[in-house]
Amino acid sequence: MLLSQLNQQLESINNLQTTLEEETACLKEKNFSSLNDLLFKKQKLLQAVGELDKVLSTAASQDEISADDNLSQLKQEIEQQLQACQKINDINGRLVELSMKSNKHLMQVMTQASGRNSVTYDQKGTLNSGQLLGKNIKA
């Protein structure tokens, strides 16, 4: 019974890792149409992992796992996979943060560009005020 529960936990965590890697790809590619489905899938997997963890974390289960080398090894593998998932999730969090900063900057640029004091760039990438547009044109 305990062996099947640990195997089920490992499978859930492996699925979670795959989902997190897919989430990373979506964030890097800015493919937000698939992101919502992945977030829903990730939430379900996290819920399943949490529920099974409650069962496995009882004192009786922990004693049985500690007494059996195979179960202990499986538990270690689960913990390693979970740490890998946490690292990927941290990376995804940073990607979301960078994306939000980038979008905020883009919004500021767009707001400035639509205003009277719009901004343009010259060939060297230096900012020029929009007030300079149209000056010195004789056509």
C-alpha positions as CSV (number, residue, x, y, z in Angstrom):
1,M,0.0,0.0,0.0
2,L,2.7,2.5,1.0
3,L,4.8,1.5,-1.9
4,S,2.0,2.3,-4.4
5,Q,1.3,5.6,-2.6
6,L,5.0,6.6,-2.9
7,N,5.1,5.6,-6.6
8,Q,1.9,7.6,-7.1
9,Q,3.5,10.6,-5.4
10,L,6.7,10.3,-7.6
11,E,4.5,10.1,-10.7
12,S,2.6,13.2,-9.7
13,I,5.8,15.1,-9.0
14,N,7.3,14.0,-12.3
15,N,4.1,15.3,-14.1
16,L,4.5,18.5,-12.1
17,Q,8.1,18.9,-13.3
18,T,7.0,18.4,-16.9
19,T,4.2,20.9,-16.5
20,L,6.6,23.4,-14.9
21,E,9.1,22.9,-17.8
22,E,6.2,23.6,-20.3
23,E,5.3,26.7,-18.3
24,T,8.9,27.9,-18.6
25,A,8.8,27.4,-22.4
26,C,5.5,29.4,-22.6
27,L,6.9,32.2,-20.5
28,K,10.1,32.4,-22.6
29,E,8.2,32.4,-25.8
30,K,5.5,34.7,-24.4
31,N,2.9,32.1,-25.4
32,F,0.2,33.2,-22.9
33,S,-2.6,31.3,-24.7
34,S,-1.4,28.0,-23.3
35,L,-0.3,29.4,-19.9
36,N,-3.8,29.4,-18.3
37,D,-4.3,25.7,-19.1
38,L,-0.8,24.9,-17.6
39,L,-1.6,26.9,-14.5
40,F,-4.8,25.0,-14.0
41,K,-3.0,21.7,-14.5
42,K,-0.2,22.7,-12.1
43,Q,-2.7,23.7,-9.4
44,K,-4.4,20.2,-9.7
45,L,-1.1,18.4,-9.5
46,L,0.0,20.5,-6.5
47,Q,-3.3,19.7,-4.8
48,A,-2.9,15.9,-5.5
49,V,0.7,16.0,-4.1
50,G,-0.4,17.9,-1.0
51,E,-3.3,15.4,-0.3
52,L,-1.0,12.4,-0.7
53,D,1.6,14.0,1.4
54,K,-0.8,14.3,4.3
55,V,-1.3,10.5,4.1
56,L,2.4,9.8,3.8
57,S,3.5,12.1,6.6
58,T,1.7,10.3,9.4
59,A,4.0,8.9,12.1
60,A,3.1,5.3,11.2
61,S,3.9,5.9,7.5
62,Q,7.2,7.6,8.3
63,D,8.2,4.8,10.7
64,E,7.5,2.2,8.0
65,I,9.4,4.2,5.3
66,S,12.4,4.6,7.7
67,A,12.4,0.8,8.4
68,D,12.4,-0.2,4.7
69,D,15.4,0.6,2.5
70,N,13.4,0.5,-0.7
71,L,10.8,2.9,0.6
72,S,13.5,5.2,2.0
73,Q,15.2,5.3,-1.3
74,L,11.9,6.1,-3.1
75,K,11.2,8.9,-0.5
76,Q,14.7,10.4,-1.3
77,E,14.0,10.3,-5.0
78,I,10.7,12.1,-4.4
79,E,12.4,14.8,-2.3
80,Q,15.0,15.3,-5.0
81,Q,12.4,15.6,-7.7
82,L,10.4,18.1,-5.5
83,Q,13.5,20.2,-5.1
84,A,14.0,20.2,-8.9
85,C,10.4,21.4,-9.2
86,Q,11.0,24.2,-6.7
87,K,14.0,25.4,-8.7
88,I,12.0,25.5,-11.9
89,N,9.1,27.2,-10.2
90,D,11.5,29.9,-8.8
91,I,12.8,30.4,-12.4
92,N,9.3,30.7,-13.7
93,G,8.5,33.3,-11.0
94,R,11.5,35.4,-12.1
95,L,10.4,35.1,-15.7
96,V,6.9,36.3,-14.8
97,E,8.5,39.2,-12.8
98,L,10.7,40.2,-15.8
99,S,7.8,40.0,-18.2
100,M,5.8,42.3,-15.9
101,K,8.6,44.8,-15.8
102,S,9.0,44.6,-19.5
103,N,5.3,45.2,-20.0
104,K,5.3,48.1,-17.6
105,H,8.2,49.7,-19.4
106,L,6.4,49.2,-22.8
107,M,3.3,50.8,-21.4
108,Q,5.3,53.8,-20.2
109,V,6.9,54.2,-23.6
110,M,3.5,53.8,-25.4
111,T,1.9,56.4,-23.0
112,Q,4.7,58.8,-23.7
113,A,4.5,58.2,-27.5
114,S,0.8,59.0,-27.5
115,G,1.2,62.2,-25.6
116,R,2.2,65.7,-26.8
117,N,5.7,65.1,-25.6
118,S,6.2,61.9,-27.5
119,V,9.6,60.4,-27.9
120,T,11.4,59.1,-30.9
121,Y,14.8,57.6,-31.4
122,D,17.6,58.6,-33.7
123,Q,20.0,56.3,-35.6
124,K,22.2,56.0,-32.5
125,G,19.3,55.0,-30.3
126,T,19.3,58.4,-28.5
127,L,15.9,59.7,-27.4
128,N,14.6,62.8,-29.2
129,S,11.5,64.7,-28.1
130,G,8.5,64.4,-30.4
131,Q,8.4,68.2,-30.6
132,L,11.4,68.0,-33.0
133,L,9.3,66.0,-35.5
134,G,8.2,68.1,-38.4
135,K,10.7,70.9,-37.8
136,N,12.9,72.0,-40.6
137,I,10.7,70.3,-43.2
138,K,10.2,72.6,-46.2
139,A,8.0,70.3,-48.3
